[in-house]
Amino acid sequence: MLIYLLHTHSDQAEQGRNPMNSNIRKPNHLINEKSPYLLQHAHNPVDWYPWTEEAFEKAKMEDKPIFLSIGYSTCHWCHVMERESFEDEDIAKLLNDGYVCIKVDREERPDIDSIYMNVCSLVTGRGGWPLTIIMTSDKRPFFAATYLPKEGKYGMVGLMDLLTGIAETWQKDRRKLNETAEKITGYFLEYGKARTIREDLTEKVLDEAFTELLDSFDHVNGGFGTRPKFPTIPSLLFLLRYWKRNGNQQALEMVEKTLQNMRRGGIYDQVGFGFHRYSTDSGWLVPHFEKMLYDQALNSLAYIEAYQATGKKEYRKTAEEIFEYVVQVMTHQKGAFYSAEDADSEGQEGKFYLWTEAEIEEKLGHASSLLKKAFRVSSEGNYADEVHQDRTGRNILHLEKPTEALAAELNMSDEELLNELEKARRVLLNARESRIRPAKDDKILTDWNGLMIAAFSKAAQVFNETGYSSIAKKAAEFILENLQTIQGRLLHRYRGGEATILGNADDYAFFIFGLTELYEATFEPRFLQEAVKLQQAMIEHFWDQENGGFFFTADDSEQLLVRSKQVRDGAVPSGNSIGLLNLTRLARLTGKTDLESKASKLAAAFASEVSDMPSYYTMFLSSIDFLLGPSYEIVLTGNSEAQDTDEMLKAIRTKFNPNQVVLFKSLGDTQLAKLVHFVADMKSIENKATVYVCRNFTCSAPTTEVRKLGNILRGNQTPP
């Protein structure tokens, strides 16, 4: 069986660039695309096609295999592979003569990417971008790898030899390739069949997930595993809920160690804020420098919840800094959010973010000694070329210890130190603005925007900052106006005035999540109404009527190799995990029992898979935690402008209580009651802010006292 088990590059990610001589080279078939990634390759000598029927028909007519390359615009190793191979005339001739070549932006077409990434994981035992697939014209793969050099090195097959060898096999012994394609396709078709449904998930599976996370936890640096190290925010959110449920201090300590070390590390942009995608080392020092919108959203959610759980201001400050970066750099003029910033600038990874000791001294003068000590700046530098591991003399700014410890060491107060570092940071930020900034992927994705809307909305609630809800509202309105069809269906991508590509399960799940959080931040019923409408559309077009759960693609989407369902949580949670949370919350917010029933069926559909390795499904388990309870449905009635209403809201929002939903009915309201019938008879007592609380489907008497509300939410009062 011709499956190549390659030792491919372990990094996931990375992009390509427009060639220097693009102005004289004839464009290929990508020239009219909107994707920044595809346009970067539009002047390659490779005759790239986008994923279209035209390309597959050409392969059939010319009896050629398909060479499929998947990446994204801010991916470093995608850039490398383009410069080494796709800009090379010899490689281009091999590809153009022997193959039909297709380029796919994995952010634009996650449906295609997820299928062939699963193929790569099966074939090679690993995944990442750039993703390289060779397949038949009917989309059945027989070869998979990630980054490939032009010539063989580092134990990897060279693309030159590979293309020559497969082209020869295609002509002389195609049976081997077809057998491999049949086996791979058969595996995925079999895997997609229904699995035996086990009994309902219980608290036991939460305990098992915690034990697995504890076993893989890095007790020195925080995070999980060794290297490369990703933030894995779904696991941190689960641990916070596990701590809340059981009072397990170890779970909270794991979250805090991870968040503190991430914030001090090089994975965090200490000058301009925001998180890079992941760290190549175990200590969060050396990142791959691309910045993804979804990372900003998920990381800020973790810091907000950690602030709720502990009251530590450093977590709030970090979330606020992330938001500052997103607003200043990643926000479209009409309010939606861009996708990413590149890892490379001027052809070098990280150049925009790195500093020599001489540069620091020149910009800061006498103040440089403090910053050099705080951020461990040295003449030899701490950044090494990844391939050759040679020191470059450039530094990644990072803090090796908490500022309190550093202040004590320098005989300064913590406040004095922070003030001095902030002054220095602003000087460096201004200096950095004169550099050539990394390219921005300015397409707008519905799913990632949904996550960012959720993060801003959560911050508006917890920090009591209406400015954040205004930002979230503007983004949500952009999606509703520009990425929704007249039939109420979501579209996936917007760029350059064009919205296209039918929405996938993540688009619906993440945007519904954002709308639900936005309702609780603003209490504008229209956002709750939109969330319910989209949830119904998601059920209609994505629900598996036979086995339960949501398919990734809609029932009227393009037919691919398989119609898959995703539940495993990675750097980004799965649509089914967030979908389970949405169904549960919307059922409690609206009283729609059919949504509660769907939530139970979704949980059961994946119970067997989740039970096999619970720590792979931590966002799903956070949703299970909500289903298991205790959970709260809270209705507040009163004057939205009154002080007692504000005090009640602060009591509800300040403490970490993730398994609750909150409705607000203003005096004289009729709009909410039309959507949520059970609030119709809930009235204010003596025109005071009055709260109604139900815990595990049993309701307490309404109260106008903040103290009594606190007792109820702490479980200290038994409902009558």
VENBEL-V491193 format. One record per backbone hydrogen bond with DSSP energy under -0.5 kcal/mol. NH is the residue of the N-H (numbers start at 1). CO is the residue of the C=O. If there is no record, write none. Layout:
NH_CO ; NH_CO
//
This chain:
2_176 ; 3_1 ; 4_2 ; 5_3 ; 6_4 ; 7_155 ; 8_6 ; 9_147 ; 13_11 ; 13_129 ; 15_75 ; 22_19 ; 24_21 ; 25_21 ; 28_42 ; 29_48 ; 31_28 ; 33_30 ; 39_35 ; 40_36 ; 41_37 ; 41_38 ; 42_39 ; 44_41 ; 45_86 ; 46_86 ; 48_46 ; 49_101 ; 52_50 ; 55_52 ; 56_52 ; 57_53 ; 58_54 ; 59_55 ; 60_56 ; 61_57 ; 62_58 ; 63_59 ; 63_60 ; 64_59 ; 65_98 ; 66_135 ; 67_100 ; 68_66 ; 68_133 ; 69_67 ; 69_102 ; 70_131 ; 71_104 ; 72_14 ; 75_72 ; 76_14 ; 76_74 ; 77_13 ; 79_75 ; 80_76 ; 81_77 ; 82_78 ; 83_79 ; 84_80 ; 85_81 ; 86_81 ; 87_82 ; 88_85 ; 92_88 ; 93_89 ; 94_90 ; 95_91 ; 96_92 ; 97_93 ; 98_94 ; 99_95 ; 100_65 ; 101_47 ; 101_99 ; 102_67 ; 103_49 ; 104_69 ; 106_71 ; 106_104 ; 108_105 ; 109_105 ; 113_109 ; 114_110 ; 115_111 ; 116_112 ; 117_113 ; 118_114 ; 119_115 ; 120_116 ; 121_117 ; 122_118 ; 123_119 ; 124_120 ; 125_120 ; 125_121 ; 126_120 ; 130_70 ; 131_70 ; 132_145 ; 133_68 ; 133_131 ; 134_143 ; 135_66 ; 136_140 ; 139_136 ; 141_139 ; 142_134 ; 143_134 ; 145_132 ; 153_156 ; 156_153 ; 159_149 ; 160_150 ; 162_158 ; 163_159 ; 164_160 ; 165_161 ; 166_162 ; 167_163 ; 168_164 ; 169_165 ; 170_166 ; 171_167 ; 172_168 ; 173_169 ; 176_173 ; 177_173 ; 178_174 ; 179_175 ; 180_176 ; 181_177 ; 182_178 ; 183_179 ; 184_180 ; 185_181 ; 186_182 ; 187_183 ; 188_184 ; 189_185 ; 190_186 ; 191_187 ; 192_188 ; 193_190 ; 198_196 ; 205_202 ; 206_202 ; 207_203 ; 208_204 ; 209_205 ; 210_206 ; 211_207 ; 212_208 ; 213_209 ; 214_210 ; 215_211 ; 216_212 ; 217_213 ; 217_214 ; 218_223 ; 219_217 ; 222_218 ; 225_216 ; 228_279 ; 229_279 ; 230_228 ; 231_277 ; 235_232 ; 236_232 ; 237_233 ; 238_234 ; 239_235 ; 240_236 ; 241_237 ; 242_238 ; 243_239 ; 244_240 ; 245_241 ; 246_242 ; 247_243 ; 248_242 ; 249_247 ; 251_248 ; 252_248 ; 253_249 ; 254_250 ; 255_251 ; 256_252 ; 257_253 ; 258_254 ; 259_255 ; 260_256 ; 261_257 ; 262_258 ; 263_259 ; 264_260 ; 265_261 ; 266_284 ; 267_284 ; 268_265 ; 269_274 ; 270_268 ; 273_269 ; 276_267 ; 277_288 ; 277_290 ; 278_288 ; 279_229 ; 280_286 ; 281_286 ; 284_281 ; 287_285 ; 288_278 ; 289_287 ; 291_341 ; 292_290 ; 293_339 ; 296_292 ; 297_293 ; 298_294 ; 299_295 ; 300_296 ; 301_297 ; 302_298 ; 303_299 ; 304_300 ; 305_301 ; 306_302 ; 307_303 ; 308_304 ; 309_305 ; 310_306 ; 311_307 ; 315_312 ; 316_312 ; 317_313 ; 318_314 ; 319_315 ; 320_316 ; 321_317 ; 322_318 ; 323_319 ; 324_320 ; 325_321 ; 326_322 ; 327_323 ; 328_324 ; 329_325 ; 330_325 ; 330_326 ; 332_330 ; 332_336 ; 335_332 ; 338_330 ; 339_441 ; 339_443 ; 340_441 ; 341_291 ; 342_439 ; 345_348 ; 348_345 ; 350_343 ; 351_348 ; 353_350 ; 354_350 ; 354_351 ; 355_395 ; 357_393 ; 360_356 ; 361_357 ; 362_358 ; 363_359 ; 364_360 ; 365_361 ; 367_364 ; 368_365 ; 369_366 ; 371_367 ; 372_368 ; 373_369 ; 374_370 ; 375_371 ; 376_373 ; 377_372 ; 382_394 ; 383_394 ; 384_382 ; 385_390 ; 389_385 ; 392_383 ; 393_380 ; 395_355 ; 397_395 ; 398_375 ; 399_264 ; 400_374 ; 400_398 ; 406_402 ; 407_403 ; 408_404 ; 409_405 ; 410_406 ; 411_408 ; 412_407 ; 417_413 ; 418_414 ; 419_415 ; 420_416 ; 421_417 ; 422_418 ; 423_419 ; 424_420 ; 425_421 ; 426_422 ; 427_423 ; 428_424 ; 429_425 ; 430_426 ; 431_427 ; 432_428 ; 433_429 ; 434_431 ; 435_432 ; 437_435 ; 439_344 ; 441_340 ; 442_440 ; 444_494 ; 445_443 ; 446_492 ; 449_445 ; 450_446 ; 451_447 ; 452_448 ; 453_449 ; 454_450 ; 455_451 ; 456_452 ; 457_453 ; 458_454 ; 459_455 ; 460_456 ; 461_457 ; 462_458 ; 463_459 ; 464_460 ; 465_460 ; 466_464 ; 468_465 ; 469_465 ; 470_466 ; 471_467 ; 472_468 ; 473_469 ; 474_470 ; 475_471 ; 476_472 ; 477_473 ; 478_474 ; 479_475 ; 480_476 ; 481_477 ; 482_478 ; 483_479 ; 485_489 ; 488_485 ; 491_483 ; 492_500 ; 492_501 ; 493_500 ; 494_444 ; 495_498 ; 498_495 ; 500_493 ; 503_490 ; 505_552 ; 508_504 ; 509_505 ; 510_506 ; 511_507 ; 512_508 ; 513_509 ; 514_510 ; 515_511 ; 516_512 ; 517_513 ; 518_514 ; 519_515 ; 520_516 ; 521_517 ; 522_518 ; 523_519 ; 525_523 ; 527_524 ; 528_524 ; 529_525 ; 530_526 ; 531_527 ; 532_528 ; 533_529 ; 534_530 ; 535_531 ; 536_532 ; 537_533 ; 538_534 ; 539_535 ; 540_536 ; 541_537 ; 542_538 ; 543_538 ; 543_539 ; 544_549 ; 545_543 ; 548_544 ; 551_542 ; 552_564 ; 555_541 ; 557_554 ; 560_558 ; 564_562 ; 569_616 ; 570_572 ; 576_566 ; 578_574 ; 579_575 ; 580_576 ; 581_577 ; 582_578 ; 583_579 ; 584_580 ; 585_581 ; 586_582 ; 587_583 ; 588_584 ; 589_585 ; 590_586 ; 591_587 ; 593_591 ; 595_592 ; 596_592 ; 597_593 ; 598_594 ; 599_595 ; 600_596 ; 601_597 ; 602_598 ; 603_599 ; 604_600 ; 605_601 ; 606_602 ; 607_604 ; 610_606 ; 611_607 ; 612_608 ; 613_609 ; 616_613 ; 617_614 ; 621_617 ; 622_618 ; 623_619 ; 624_620 ; 625_621 ; 626_622 ; 627_623 ; 628_624 ; 629_625 ; 632_659 ; 633_694 ; 634_632 ; 634_661 ; 635_692 ; 636_663 ; 637_690 ; 638_665 ; 640_638 ; 642_639 ; 646_642 ; 647_643 ; 648_644 ; 649_645 ; 650_646 ; 651_647 ; 652_648 ; 653_649 ; 654_650 ; 655_651 ; 656_308 ; 657_655 ; 660_658 ; 661_632 ; 663_634 ; 665_636 ; 666_664 ; 667_638 ; 669_666 ; 674_670 ; 674_671 ; 675_671 ; 675_672 ; 676_672 ; 677_675 ; 679_676 ; 680_677 ; 682_679 ; 683_681 ; 686_684 ; 688_685 ; 690_637 ; 691_703 ; 692_635 ; 694_633 ; 695_698 ; 696_631 ; 696_694 ; 698_695 ; 700_693 ; 703_691 ; 709_705 ; 710_706 ; 711_707 ; 712_708 ; 713_709 ; 714_710 ; 715_712 ; 716_711 ; 717_711
//
